[in-house]
Amino acid sequence: MPSRIVAKKLEKRFGHIHAVRGIDLEVPAGQVLGFLGPNGAGKSTTMRMITGFLEPTSGSVELEGINLADDPIAAKRTFGYLPEGAPAYPDMTVEEFLGFIAHARGFRGADAKSRVERAIGRVNLQGVRKQAFETLSKGYKRRTGLAQALLHDPGILILDEPTDGLDPNQKFEVRELIKELGGDRAVVLSTHILEEVEAVCTRAIVINKGQIVFDGTPSDMDGRAPREVTKNRMDHVFRMITTGDVAAQAGGRR
Amino acid sequence: MSAPALTAAQRTAVVFRREFRSYFQTPLAAVFLVIFLFLAGLFTFNIGGFFERNQADLRPFFQFNPWLYVFLVPAVSMRLWAEERRTGTIELIMTLPFGVADLVIGKFLAAWAFTTLALTLTFPLWITVSWLGNPDHGTIFVAYLASALLGGAFLAVGSFLSALTKNQVIAFVLCAVACFVLLLAGFPAVIDFLRAAQAPAGFIEGLASTSALTHYESMMRGVIDLRDVLYFLLVIAAFLTINIFAIDWKKSD
C-alpha cells in the first residue's frame, strides 16, 4: 500500500533565509510520526507545506496519491489539520464553529449535525458547546481544534503542537486520543516534549536547520544515548543531535 | 471521506454564510446599521434640505451617500482579511478544501450583502417621498442601484487593502483614503482647479472618467448607462483579482 503522505525534496526559502533544505518524508497508514526539533528548525514550515498553506520553493507533496500542487482542493479533503495555537473564530460558539467546518467539508443537514455531535463527543466538548470560542480555556480551545481536525474522519492527521499549553491531565487525555486515532491513520505531530514521543509515536524524526538529522523509532533514539546517562535519555540525544558540540563530545553521528 | 466534493459555487456559499453571520455575532452589525441610518437621515433632512427643496425626489439622500461610504465602508471591509490574519484563522481556512477565489468572493459578497442591507433599510425615505409627492420611481430605483454598486466597489478596494495588513486600523485608514481619492478625482472643485491650472483637457476628462463619483452621479440622475454599470463591475473584478494575489503573497507574514 502506498504511503498516505509522500513529500519529496521539500525546500522553502523566505527571502535569503533557507528555512527548509530538502526534506523527504513518507508516512504510511498506522504510523504516528513525532516531529521534533529546536524552535525555528523548520517544523511548522514543513507542516505548512504539507497542508498547502505555504507553497514549497521546490519539491512536491502527495496526499493519498493526490498531488497537492495539481489539485489542492481535492488534496485538502484528505487530511485534518490542527494549526499551531489551534486558531478558531473568537465569536463563534464551539457548535457553530464545528458546523461551519462540517459544511466546509461538504456535509449537509442531518449529516453535518451528526458529524458535529460525533466530534464533540470524541473530545468531550459537551459542557462548552454553546460557549464562544474566545471564552474557552486553553485546554478546551485545543480540543475544539482537534474536533475540527477529526470531524470528517480523515485518513491523515497533521497536528502542530497538539498538547502545547495543556495541564498534565489534559496532556494525558490528548495523548490517549492520539494513540486511539493512530490505528489506521497516518498521523504527524510536532512537539517539544520528548516523553510524548515515547508515549504515543511509532516513529521519530528530528529536524535541525531545515534538515532531517534523525529518523527512527523512539527506542532507536533512546538507544543513542551513552550508557552512563540514566535520566532524560531522549533529551540527551536531542541535544547531541541538534547542537554540534555535545554531539562531538559524545561521539554521536552527524 | 464520505462527503461529496463541493462545487465552486457551493464552497463560496459556505464562506458567504459564515462571514455574513459573523456580522451579527458582534455588536458591529447593530452599531453600523444605526449609525448609517442616523447619518443618512441627518444628511438628507438637515444638511440636504429635503423639505426646504420642496421637490419630490431623494437627491439630498443620494448626494451625500458616497461621502458616508468613505468612512463607513472601511469599517466593514477592514476586518475581512486583517482579522483572519490576526487570529490565525487564515491558516485554518486556507487548509480547508477551499480555493483562494472561493474565500475572496465569498467574503466580499457577504460584506456587500451587509452594506446593501443597510442601504435597503433606508426605504422609509422612499415611502415618505412617495407619500408627500409624486416622485419618479425609476430614478430612485436606479439611484439605489448606483449606491449599491458604489458600496460594492469601495468594499472590493477595502477587501484588497485589508489583505495587506494584520492591523485593522491601518486597513481602515488605507481604505478611507483610497475611496476618498476615487471620489475626489471627479469632484467638481478638483476638476475646476485642474482647468484653471491649464491641465490638458484629455487628462482632465480621463481622470474624471476613472472617478467613481462621475459614474455614480450620472446614474443618480436616473440614467442607466451600461458604461457606468460596467465601470463599477470592473472595479470590483479588478480589486478582487489583485486581492487573490495579495493573499497568496502575504498570507504567512
Boltz contact constraints between the chains, C-beta under 6 A:
constraints:
  - contact:
      token1: [A, 51]
      token2: [B, 95]
      max_distance: 6.0
  - contact:
      token1: [A, 53]
      token2: [B, 91]
      max_distance: 6.0
  - contact:
      token1: [A, 53]
      token2: [B, 94]
      max_distance: 6.0
  - contact:
      token1: [A, 53]
      token2: [B, 95]
      max_distance: 6.0
  - contact:
      token1: [A, 54]
      token2: [B, 252]
      max_distance: 6.0
  - contact:
      token1: [A, 73]
      token2: [B, 97]
      max_distance: 6.0
  - contact:
      token1: [A, 73]
      token2: [B, 99]
      max_distance: 6.0
  - contact:
      token1: [A, 76]
      token2: [B, 97]
      max_distance: 6.0
  - contact:
      token1: [A, 77]
      token2: [B, 97]
      max_distance: 6.0
  - contact:
      token1: [A, 81]
      token2: [B, 95]
      max_distance: 6.0
  - contact:
      token1: [A, 83]
      token2: [B, 91]
      max_distance: 6.0
  - contact:
      token1: [A, 83]
      token2: [B, 92]
      max_distance: 6.0
  - contact:
      token1: [A, 85]
      token2: [B, 88]
      max_distance: 6.0
  - contact:
      token1: [A, 87]
      token2: [B, 87]
      max_distance: 6.0
  - contact:
      token1: [A, 87]
      token2: [B, 88]
      max_distance: 6.0
  - contact:
      token1: [A, 87]
      token2: [B, 89]
      max_distance: 6.0
  - contact:
      token1: [A, 87]
      token2: [B, 92]
      max_distance: 6.0
  - contact:
      token1: [A, 89]
      token2: [B, 89]
      max_distance: 6.0
  - contact:
      token1: [A, 91]
      token2: [B, 25]
      max_distance: 6.0
  - contact:
      token1: [A, 91]
      token2: [B, 26]
      max_distance: 6.0
  - contact:
      token1: [A, 100]
      token2: [B, 18]
      max_distance: 6.0
  - contact:
      token1: [A, 103]
      token2: [B, 14]
      max_distance: 6.0
  - contact:
      token1: [A, 104]
      token2: [B, 14]
      max_distance: 6.0
  - contact:
      token1: [A, 104]
      token2: [B, 96]
      max_distance: 6.0
  - contact:
      token1: [A, 105]
      token2: [B, 3]
      max_distance: 6.0
  - contact:
      token1: [A, 106]
      token2: [B, 3]
      max_distance: 6.0
  - contact:
      token1: [A, 106]
      token2: [B, 4]
      max_distance: 6.0
  - contact:
      token1: [A, 106]
      token2: [B, 6]
      max_distance: 6.0
  - contact:
      token1: [A, 107]
      token2: [B, 3]
      max_distance: 6.0
